[in-house]
Structures are given as structure tokens and as C-alpha cells.
Amino acid sequence: NAGVTQTPKFQVLKTGQSMTLQCAQDMNHNSMYWYRQDPGMGLRLIYYSASEGTTDKGEVPNGYNVSRLNKREFSLRLESAAPSQTSVYFCASSERGEYYGYTFGSGTRLTVV
Amino acid sequence: LAKTTQPISMDSYEGQEVNITCSHNNIATNDYITWYQQFPSQGPRFIIQGYKTKVTNEVASLFIPADRKSSTLSLPRVSLSDTAVYYCLVGDHNSGNTPLVFGKGTRLSVIA
């Protein structure tokens, strides 16, 4: 089925460890996004890539880096994980950024201990 | 993006119509009103978008008064499976350079 695939679905890290969250979409979308969602909160934008080869910071970029590997893939890296980064991470894609056209993945639940 | 205000939570019994109102006093001329739905443990999904008057699809209706300073998402005859968080977003729907910014949304709980 077409959509956005995120891996892994669950991860537990120790403080200071690093990891990369993977995201791939097969809809030939130009734009991709990383959001985080904390309990009882809405989604907050970490980074986005309006098109292949470009990335921009969102509301909460500190502690994260991203790579738009190609048109399909957009990865999020935590270089030195902190407990404050415990959250559910969602990747999304859209054709040209139209507000009605976002497709989200099922999320990665990350716990940093 | 225009700031939006919506209730934090709502409860409803199965079979009732649910209306969620969103306030957006600073909506701009080019802005559309877009609603997303998020089920537990899933990412949000688009449900409806409108500019003025009324829009209806298989999931919901969206009512927008003439001044466009508010909008109401209407869910007819809700079931337990409509339990979700509903987000109201206002912005230029063709903006390729301004990503969606989500507020806290309205948490709808449907009770049997």
C-alpha cells in the first residue's frame, strides 16, 4: 500500500546514545516533514524538506539533524539522546505542501532513559 | 498561519451529532480552514477543508459563516470509532513553504 513508512516503531535509548529514525514515502511527494508529539500535546515541527536537496528548521530543531537522502527518504538523527527527547516521532510527506495533502506515517515511539 | 482556538476536550454519546467549533479571528483572505483527525497511536489524517459556506464529504461537514472568523466541524451520528483528536488549521492551502503547525486540538471521547 502506498504511504509513509517509519522505522523503527519502538526504541529505547540510554542518555547520550545516538540513533537515526528512518522515513520513506512511495507517493513521489516533494515535501517531507518530521514532527514530535508529547503526551497530551499537539504535533510540533522539528525539521522539514520542501524539496529534494533542501532542509529547514521547524519549531523545535535543537538536538536533531536531518538528511534528505533522496526524494523518497528523509531521516532524523539524534546525536546524543536526552530524556527530554522521549516522544512519539511522526514523519509526513506532501506533494507541494498543500494543507489538505499531508500523509503521515504511523510513528516511532522513542524512550530515552 | 492564523492562530486558532478550539475546546480542549468534548464528550459525546454514540449516535449523537458532534459539533466542534474553531475560532480564528485573524484569518486572512487567502486562508483556508483545514481539519485533521488523529486516532490513538496513529498519525493525523486529513478529513475536510473549506473556504466559505458549507462543505460536506463522507466523513464530516464544515460550516463557515460569512465573516469566516470561526468554523464548525460537524460529525453526524458519532460512533466509538470517532474517538480521536481533531485539529483545526488555518492557512493558505497552497503554501508550499509554510508547513502545517498543529495546536493541541480537541480530544473527542465517544461513550457507549
Interface residues (C-beta under 8 A of the other chain):
Chain A: V4 S31 Y33 Y35 G40 M41 G42 L43 R44 L45 Y48 A50 G58 E59 F90 A92 R96 G97 E98 Y99 Y100 G101 Y102 T103 F104 G105 S106 G107
Chain B: Y32 T34 Y36 S41 Q42 G43 P44 R45 F46 Q49 Y87 L89 G91 D92 H93 N94 S95 G96 N97 T98 P99 L100 V101 F102 G103 K104 G105
